[in-house]
Amino acid sequence: MSSNILIPHENGAESQFTIDQDFQSNPTDFSNLSSDCVFDAMHAHGFHCDGRLLALNSYENRVYQLGMDDAPPLIVKFYRPLRWSDTQIREEHQFVMQLESAEIPVVPAVLDSNGDSLREFSGFRFAVFARQGGRAPELDRAGTLEWIGRFLGRIHAVGARASYEHRPQINSQTYGDASLNYLLQNDFLPADIVHAYETTARSMLASVNDAYLRAGAVQSLRLHGDCHMGNVLWTDAGAHPGPHFVDFDDSRMGPAMQDLWMLLSGSRQEMQAQLCDILMGYEDFYHFDPAELHLIEALRSLRLLHYSAWLAQRWTDPAFKHAFPWFNTQRYWQDRILEMREQIALMDEAPLRV
């Protein structure tokens, strides 16, 4: 039977999620996703594995590299139950396929015989991808950031051609207010820290809103959404040497700066130089609005809140307790308060220049 259920996104927003069978028969976590289930899912969809399975570093979803009979290895991603709707997953897949059609080095999902990119087995939803090798970009190598910037400009040029209809926005409400409310309403904070954390967070969000006002009506477009250097793989050979952009799982609507600020690190002077290098390539393919410079520290601030809420929302997953043992300790929340105070001060400073 089909039922419509309202479920919260990781950012606190609600969306209509359609389940095409009795809800109780669908998994709500990964506890039943065994290696046998992974192999059975692949075989059920016509992929003949040779028994080799390597779990890759992923916490939000479960991602594996599988050896194939007489073929290169494949990557299979099992999506976290109840996070995205089928429509939202397919919407991301379609965006990545549009990028590939524009000859941008991304890795689209493999289509089945019906032209669908999303597969199902035993209630789990998954997608299959070609394996993309590569290493971390050498940022101190001349031309690397400019090269990455050129492709980001091309990604945003494609992203601006249409809007997501079902995926949410990155903004102060979805990443900020919703994240803070989740932490407070679910009693994650120690009692003696709640007041200091909440007042500091609300002050930081006020500074974020001020930064958005200074930026004005910036354009919102389809983004990678999580474009840190771990999601950029570099190759020196093959058909497409240079950067390859992977893992669009967090793709949303938002300002172009969301995909740019995450590539910046170090001192203010170092970030200034990095941004200039990136924009030197970026603006060959897409216009950069200087008003978005006001959003660099604002978006960084929103990510701080969003990251804490993301960990909290996944805390019942045993993999998170193992990988992030420092989360939800007294020291963790004290450090976050200090970070937020630093962000308030940074948002009071003049932005970087171009």
Contacts in CASP RR format, 6 or more apart in sequence:
PFRMAT RR
TARGET T0000
AUTHOR 0000-0000-0000
METHOD contacts of the structure
MODEL  1
MSSNILIPHENGAESQFTIDQDFQSNPTDFSNLSSDCVFDAMHAHGFHCD
GRLLALNSYENRVYQLGMDDAPPLIVKFYRPLRWSDTQIREEHQFVMQLE
SAEIPVVPAVLDSNGDSLREFSGFRFAVFARQGGRAPELDRAGTLEWIGR
FLGRIHAVGARASYEHRPQINSQTYGDASLNYLLQNDFLPADIVHAYETT
ARSMLASVNDAYLRAGAVQSLRLHGDCHMGNVLWTDAGAHPGPHFVDFDD
SRMGPAMQDLWMLLSGSRQEMQAQLCDILMGYEDFYHFDPAELHLIEALR
SLRLLHYSAWLAQRWTDPAFKHAFPWFNTQRYWQDRILEMREQIALMDEA
PLRV
1 21 0 8 1.000
1 22 0 8 1.000
2 18 0 8 1.000
2 19 0 8 1.000
2 20 0 8 1.000
2 21 0 8 1.000
3 18 0 8 1.000
3 19 0 8 1.000
3 22 0 8 1.000
3 23 0 8 1.000
4 16 0 8 1.000
4 17 0 8 1.000
4 18 0 8 1.000
4 19 0 8 1.000
5 16 0 8 1.000
5 17 0 8 1.000
5 19 0 8 1.000
5 23 0 8 1.000
6 14 0 8 1.000
6 15 0 8 1.000
6 16 0 8 1.000
6 17 0 8 1.000
7 14 0 8 1.000
7 15 0 8 1.000
7 17 0 8 1.000
7 82 0 8 1.000
8 14 0 8 1.000
9 15 0 8 1.000
9 83 0 8 1.000
9 84 0 8 1.000
9 168 0 8 1.000
9 174 0 8 1.000
10 83 0 8 1.000
10 309 0 8 1.000
10 310 0 8 1.000
10 313 0 8 1.000
11 168 0 8 1.000
11 174 0 8 1.000
11 175 0 8 1.000
11 178 0 8 1.000
11 179 0 8 1.000
11 306 0 8 1.000
11 309 0 8 1.000
12 174 0 8 1.000
12 178 0 8 1.000
12 179 0 8 1.000
12 181 0 8 1.000
12 182 0 8 1.000
12 309 0 8 1.000
13 168 0 8 1.000
13 174 0 8 1.000
13 178 0 8 1.000
15 85 0 8 1.000
15 88 0 8 1.000
15 166 0 8 1.000
15 168 0 8 1.000
16 85 0 8 1.000
17 82 0 8 1.000
17 85 0 8 1.000
18 85 0 8 1.000
18 86 0 8 1.000
18 87 0 8 1.000
19 26 0 8 1.000
21 123 0 8 1.000
25 123 0 8 1.000
26 81 0 8 1.000
26 123 0 8 1.000
27 33 0 8 1.000
27 81 0 8 1.000
27 122 0 8 1.000
27 123 0 8 1.000
27 124 0 8 1.000
28 81 0 8 1.000
28 82 0 8 1.000
29 81 0 8 1.000
29 316 0 8 1.000
29 317 0 8 1.000
30 62 0 8 1.000
30 78 0 8 1.000
30 80 0 8 1.000
30 81 0 8 1.000
30 317 0 8 1.000
30 319 0 8 1.000
32 122 0 8 1.000
33 62 0 8 1.000
33 78 0 8 1.000
33 124 0 8 1.000
35 53 0 8 1.000
37 121 0 8 1.000
37 122 0 8 1.000
37 124 0 8 1.000
38 53 0 8 1.000
38 64 0 8 1.000
38 66 0 8 1.000
38 76 0 8 1.000
38 78 0 8 1.000
39 49 0 8 1.000
39 51 0 8 1.000
39 53 0 8 1.000
39 66 0 8 1.000
40 121 0 8 1.000
40 122 0 8 1.000
41 76 0 8 1.000
41 78 0 8 1.000
41 119 0 8 1.000
41 121 0 8 1.000
41 122 0 8 1.000
41 124 0 8 1.000
41 126 0 8 1.000
42 49 0 8 1.000
42 66 0 8 1.000
42 76 0 8 1.000
42 128 0 8 1.000
43 49 0 8 1.000
44 121 0 8 1.000
45 112 0 8 1.000
45 119 0 8 1.000
45 121 0 8 1.000
45 128 0 8 1.000
47 66 0 8 1.000
47 68 0 8 1.000
47 74 0 8 1.000
47 128 0 8 1.000
48 68 0 8 1.000
48 69 0 8 1.000
49 66 0 8 1.000
49 67 0 8 1.000
49 68 0 8 1.000
49 69 0 8 1.000
50 67 0 8 1.000
50 68 0 8 1.000
50 69 0 8 1.000
51 66 0 8 1.000
51 67 0 8 1.000
52 65 0 8 1.000
52 66 0 8 1.000
52 67 0 8 1.000
52 73 0 8 1.000
53 64 0 8 1.000
53 65 0 8 1.000
53 66 0 8 1.000
53 67 0 8 1.000
54 64 0 8 1.000
54 65 0 8 1.000
54 66 0 8 1.000
55 62 0 8 1.000
55 63 0 8 1.000
55 64 0 8 1.000
56 63 0 8 1.000
56 64 0 8 1.000
56 65 0 8 1.000
56 75 0 8 1.000
57 63 0 8 1.000
58 77 0 8 1.000
59 314 0 8 1.000
59 317 0 8 1.000
59 319 0 8 1.000
59 320 0 8 1.000
59 323 0 8 1.000
60 80 0 8 1.000
60 83 0 8 1.000
60 249 0 8 1.000
60 314 0 8 1.000
61 77 0 8 1.000
61 78 0 8 1.000
61 79 0 8 1.000
61 80 0 8 1.000
61 249 0 8 1.000
62 77 0 8 1.000
62 78 0 8 1.000
62 80 0 8 1.000
63 75 0 8 1.000
63 76 0 8 1.000
63 77 0 8 1.000
63 78 0 8 1.000
64 75 0 8 1.000
64 76 0 8 1.000
64 78 0 8 1.000
65 73 0 8 1.000
65 74 0 8 1.000
65 75 0 8 1.000
65 131 0 8 1.000
66 73 0 8 1.000
66 74 0 8 1.000
66 75 0 8 1.000
66 76 0 8 1.000
67 73 0 8 1.000
67 74 0 8 1.000
68 74 0 8 1.000
72 130 0 8 1.000
72 131 0 8 1.000
73 131 0 8 1.000
74 110 0 8 1.000
74 128 0 8 1.000
74 129 0 8 1.000
74 130 0 8 1.000
74 131 0 8 1.000
75 107 0 8 1.000
75 128 0 8 1.000
75 129 0 8 1.000
75 130 0 8 1.000
75 131 0 8 1.000
75 132 0 8 1.000
76 126 0 8 1.000
76 127 0 8 1.000
76 128 0 8 1.000
76 129 0 8 1.000
77 126 0 8 1.000
77 127 0 8 1.000
77 128 0 8 1.000
77 129 0 8 1.000
77 249 0 8 1.000
78 124 0 8 1.000
78 125 0 8 1.000
78 126 0 8 1.000
79 89 0 8 1.000
79 124 0 8 1.000
79 125 0 8 1.000
79 126 0 8 1.000
79 127 0 8 1.000
81 124 0 8 1.000
81 125 0 8 1.000
84 92 0 8 1.000
85 166 0 8 1.000
86 118 0 8 1.000
86 125 0 8 1.000
87 166 0 8 1.000
88 166 0 8 1.000
88 167 0 8 1.000
89 118 0 8 1.000
89 125 0 8 1.000
89 127 0 8 1.000
90 116 0 8 1.000
90 117 0 8 1.000
90 118 0 8 1.000
91 164 0 8 1.000
91 165 0 8 1.000
91 166 0 8 1.000
91 167 0 8 1.000
92 167 0 8 1.000
92 248 0 8 1.000
92 249 0 8 1.000
92 251 0 8 1.000
93 108 0 8 1.000
93 109 0 8 1.000
93 117 0 8 1.000
93 118 0 8 1.000
93 127 0 8 1.000
94 117 0 8 1.000
95 158 0 8 1.000
95 159 0 8 1.000
95 164 0 8 1.000
95 222 0 8 1.000
95 248 0 8 1.000
95 251 0 8 1.000
96 106 0 8 1.000
96 107 0 8 1.000
96 108 0 8 1.000
96 109 0 8 1.000
96 248 0 8 1.000
97 108 0 8 1.000
97 109 0 8 1.000
97 117 0 8 1.000
98 158 0 8 1.000
98 159 0 8 1.000
98 161 0 8 1.000
99 106 0 8 1.000
99 108 0 8 1.000
99 155 0 8 1.000
99 158 0 8 1.000
99 245 0 8 1.000
100 106 0 8 1.000
100 108 0 8 1.000
102 154 0 8 1.000
102 158 0 8 1.000
104 151 0 8 1.000
104 154 0 8 1.000
104 155 0 8 1.000
104 158 0 8 1.000
104 245 0 8 1.000
105 151 0 8 1.000
105 240 0 8 1.000
105 242 0 8 1.000
105 243 0 8 1.000
105 244 0 8 1.000
105 245 0 8 1.000
106 244 0 8 1.000
106 245 0 8 1.000
106 246 0 8 1.000
106 248 0 8 1.000
107 129 0 8 1.000
107 130 0 8 1.000
107 132 0 8 1.000
107 244 0 8 1.000
107 246 0 8 1.000
108 117 0 8 1.000
108 129 0 8 1.000
109 117 0 8 1.000
109 118 0 8 1.000
109 127 0 8 1.000
109 128 0 8 1.000
109 129 0 8 1.000
110 117 0 8 1.000
110 127 0 8 1.000
110 128 0 8 1.000
110 129 0 8 1.000
110 130 0 8 1.000
111 117 0 8 1.000
112 119 0 8 1.000
117 127 0 8 1.000
118 125 0 8 1.000
118 126 0 8 1.000
118 127 0 8 1.000
119 125 0 8 1.000
119 126 0 8 1.000
119 127 0 8 1.000
119 128 0 8 1.000
120 126 0 8 1.000
132 233 0 8 1.000
132 244 0 8 1.000
132 246 0 8 1.000
133 233 0 8 1.000
133 235 0 8 1.000
133 244 0 8 1.000
134 233 0 8 1.000
134 234 0 8 1.000
134 235 0 8 1.000
134 244 0 8 1.000
135 233 0 8 1.000
135 234 0 8 1.000
135 235 0 8 1.000
136 229 0 8 1.000
136 230 0 8 1.000
136 232 0 8 1.000
136 233 0 8 1.000
136 234 0 8 1.000
137 144 0 8 1.000
137 148 0 8 1.000
137 229 0 8 1.000
137 232 0 8 1.000
137 234 0 8 1.000
137 243 0 8 1.000
138 144 0 8 1.000
138 234 0 8 1.000
139 145 0 8 1.000
139 229 0 8 1.000
139 274 0 8 1.000
143 277 0 8 1.000
144 234 0 8 1.000
145 263 0 8 1.000
145 274 0 8 1.000
145 277 0 8 1.000
145 278 0 8 1.000
146 277 0 8 1.000
146 278 0 8 1.000
146 280 0 8 1.000
146 281 0 8 1.000
147 242 0 8 1.000
147 243 0 8 1.000
147 281 0 8 1.000
148 232 0 8 1.000
148 243 0 8 1.000
148 263 0 8 1.000
148 278 0 8 1.000
149 278 0 8 1.000
149 279 0 8 1.000
149 280 0 8 1.000
149 281 0 8 1.000
149 282 0 8 1.000
150 281 0 8 1.000
150 282 0 8 1.000
150 284 0 8 1.000
150 285 0 8 1.000
151 243 0 8 1.000
151 245 0 8 1.000
152 224 0 8 1.000
152 227 0 8 1.000
152 259 0 8 1.000
152 260 0 8 1.000
152 278 0 8 1.000
152 282 0 8 1.000
153 281 0 8 1.000
153 282 0 8 1.000
153 283 0 8 1.000
153 284 0 8 1.000
153 285 0 8 1.000
153 286 0 8 1.000
154 285 0 8 1.000
154 286 0 8 1.000
155 224 0 8 1.000
155 245 0 8 1.000
155 259 0 8 1.000
156 221 0 8 1.000
156 223 0 8 1.000
156 256 0 8 1.000
156 259 0 8 1.000
156 282 0 8 1.000
156 285 0 8 1.000
156 286 0 8 1.000
157 285 0 8 1.000
157 286 0 8 1.000
158 222 0 8 1.000
159 221 0 8 1.000
159 222 0 8 1.000
159 223 0 8 1.000
160 219 0 8 1.000
160 221 0 8 1.000
160 222 0 8 1.000
160 286 0 8 1.000
162 222 0 8 1.000
163 220 0 8 1.000
163 221 0 8 1.000
163 222 0 8 1.000
163 253 0 8 1.000
164 222 0 8 1.000
164 251 0 8 1.000
164 252 0 8 1.000
164 253 0 8 1.000
167 251 0 8 1.000
167 252 0 8 1.000
167 253 0 8 1.000
168 174 0 8 1.000
168 252 0 8 1.000
168 253 0 8 1.000
169 220 0 8 1.000
169 252 0 8 1.000
169 253 0 8 1.000
169 254 0 8 1.000
170 223 0 8 1.000
170 225 0 8 1.000
170 252 0 8 1.000
170 253 0 8 1.000
170 254 0 8 1.000
170 255 0 8 1.000
170 258 0 8 1.000
170 299 0 8 1.000
170 302 0 8 1.000
171 212 0 8 1.000
171 254 0 8 1.000
171 302 0 8 1.000
172 205 0 8 1.000
172 208 0 8 1.000
172 209 0 8 1.000
172 212 0 8 1.000
172 298 0 8 1.000
172 302 0 8 1.000
175 302 0 8 1.000
175 303 0 8 1.000
175 305 0 8 1.000
175 306 0 8 1.000
176 205 0 8 1.000
176 208 0 8 1.000
176 302 0 8 1.000
176 305 0 8 1.000
176 306 0 8 1.000
177 205 0 8 1.000
178 309 0 8 1.000
179 302 0 8 1.000
179 305 0 8 1.000
179 306 0 8 1.000
179 308 0 8 1.000
179 309 0 8 1.000
179 310 0 8 1.000
180 198 0 8 1.000
180 201 0 8 1.000
180 202 0 8 1.000
180 205 0 8 1.000
180 305 0 8 1.000
180 309 0 8 1.000
182 309 0 8 1.000
182 312 0 8 1.000
182 313 0 8 1.000
183 189 0 8 1.000
183 197 0 8 1.000
183 308 0 8 1.000
183 309 0 8 1.000
183 312 0 8 1.000
184 194 0 8 1.000
184 198 0 8 1.000
186 312 0 8 1.000
188 312 0 8 1.000
188 315 0 8 1.000
188 328 0 8 1.000
189 197 0 8 1.000
189 198 0 8 1.000
189 333 0 8 1.000
190 330 0 8 1.000
190 333 0 8 1.000
193 330 0 8 1.000
193 333 0 8 1.000
193 334 0 8 1.000
193 337 0 8 1.000
196 337 0 8 1.000
197 333 0 8 1.000
197 336 0 8 1.000
197 337 0 8 1.000
200 337 0 8 1.000
200 340 0 8 1.000
200 341 0 8 1.000
200 344 0 8 1.000
201 305 0 8 1.000
201 340 0 8 1.000
203 340 0 8 1.000
203 344 0 8 1.000
204 301 0 8 1.000
204 305 0 8 1.000
204 340 0 8 1.000
204 343 0 8 1.000
204 344 0 8 1.000
204 347 0 8 1.000
205 301 0 8 1.000
205 305 0 8 1.000
207 298 0 8 1.000
207 301 0 8 1.000
207 343 0 8 1.000
207 344 0 8 1.000
207 347 0 8 1.000
207 348 0 8 1.000
208 298 0 8 1.000
208 301 0 8 1.000
208 302 0 8 1.000
208 347 0 8 1.000
210 347 0 8 1.000
211 294 0 8 1.000
211 295 0 8 1.000
211 297 0 8 1.000
211 298 0 8 1.000
211 347 0 8 1.000
212 294 0 8 1.000
212 295 0 8 1.000
212 298 0 8 1.000
214 291 0 8 1.000
214 294 0 8 1.000
215 255 0 8 1.000
215 291 0 8 1.000
215 292 0 8 1.000
215 294 0 8 1.000
215 295 0 8 1.000
215 298 0 8 1.000
216 291 0 8 1.000
218 255 0 8 1.000
218 256 0 8 1.000
218 257 0 8 1.000
218 289 0 8 1.000
218 291 0 8 1.000
218 292 0 8 1.000
218 295 0 8 1.000
219 255 0 8 1.000
219 256 0 8 1.000
219 289 0 8 1.000
220 253 0 8 1.000
220 254 0 8 1.000
220 255 0 8 1.000
221 253 0 8 1.000
221 254 0 8 1.000
221 255 0 8 1.000
221 256 0 8 1.000
222 251 0 8 1.000
222 252 0 8 1.000
222 253 0 8 1.000
223 251 0 8 1.000
223 252 0 8 1.000
223 253 0 8 1.000
223 254 0 8 1.000
223 256 0 8 1.000
223 258 0 8 1.000
223 259 0 8 1.000
224 231 0 8 1.000
224 245 0 8 1.000
224 248 0 8 1.000
224 250 0 8 1.000
224 251 0 8 1.000
224 259 0 8 1.000
225 248 0 8 1.000
225 250 0 8 1.000
225 251 0 8 1.000
225 252 0 8 1.000
225 254 0 8 1.000
225 258 0 8 1.000
225 259 0 8 1.000
226 247 0 8 1.000
226 249 0 8 1.000
226 250 0 8 1.000
226 262 0 8 1.000
227 245 0 8 1.000
227 258 0 8 1.000
227 259 0 8 1.000
227 260 0 8 1.000
227 262 0 8 1.000
227 263 0 8 1.000
228 262 0 8 1.000
228 263 0 8 1.000
229 263 0 8 1.000
231 245 0 8 1.000
231 246 0 8 1.000
231 247 0 8 1.000
232 243 0 8 1.000
232 244 0 8 1.000
232 245 0 8 1.000
232 246 0 8 1.000
233 243 0 8 1.000
233 244 0 8 1.000
233 246 0 8 1.000
234 242 0 8 1.000
234 243 0 8 1.000
234 244 0 8 1.000
235 241 0 8 1.000
235 242 0 8 1.000
235 244 0 8 1.000
236 242 0 8 1.000
255 292 0 8 1.000
255 295 0 8 1.000
255 299 0 8 1.000
256 286 0 8 1.000
256 288 0 8 1.000
256 289 0 8 1.000
256 292 0 8 1.000
257 292 0 8 1.000
257 293 0 8 1.000
257 295 0 8 1.000
257 296 0 8 1.000
257 299 0 8 1.000
258 299 0 8 1.000
260 275 0 8 1.000
260 278 0 8 1.000
260 282 0 8 1.000
261 295 0 8 1.000
261 296 0 8 1.000
261 299 0 8 1.000
261 300 0 8 1.000
263 274 0 8 1.000
263 278 0 8 1.000
264 271 0 8 1.000
264 274 0 8 1.000
264 275 0 8 1.000
264 296 0 8 1.000
265 271 0 8 1.000
265 274 0 8 1.000
268 352 0 8 1.000
271 352 0 8 1.000
272 352 0 8 1.000
272 353 0 8 1.000
275 352 0 8 1.000
275 354 0 8 1.000
276 354 0 8 1.000
279 288 0 8 1.000
279 354 0 8 1.000
282 288 0 8 1.000
288 354 0 8 1.000
290 354 0 8 1.000
293 351 0 8 1.000
293 352 0 8 1.000
293 353 0 8 1.000
293 354 0 8 1.000
294 351 0 8 1.000
296 351 0 8 1.000
296 352 0 8 1.000
297 343 0 8 1.000
297 346 0 8 1.000
297 347 0 8 1.000
297 349 0 8 1.000
297 351 0 8 1.000
298 347 0 8 1.000
300 343 0 8 1.000
300 346 0 8 1.000
301 340 0 8 1.000
301 343 0 8 1.000
301 347 0 8 1.000
304 336 0 8 1.000
304 339 0 8 1.000
304 340 0 8 1.000
304 343 0 8 1.000
308 336 0 8 1.000
311 320 0 8 1.000
311 324 0 8 1.000
311 327 0 8 1.000
311 328 0 8 1.000
312 327 0 8 1.000
312 328 0 8 1.000
314 320 0 8 1.000
315 321 0 8 1.000
315 327 0 8 1.000
315 328 0 8 1.000
320 327 0 8 1.000
326 332 0 8 1.000
END
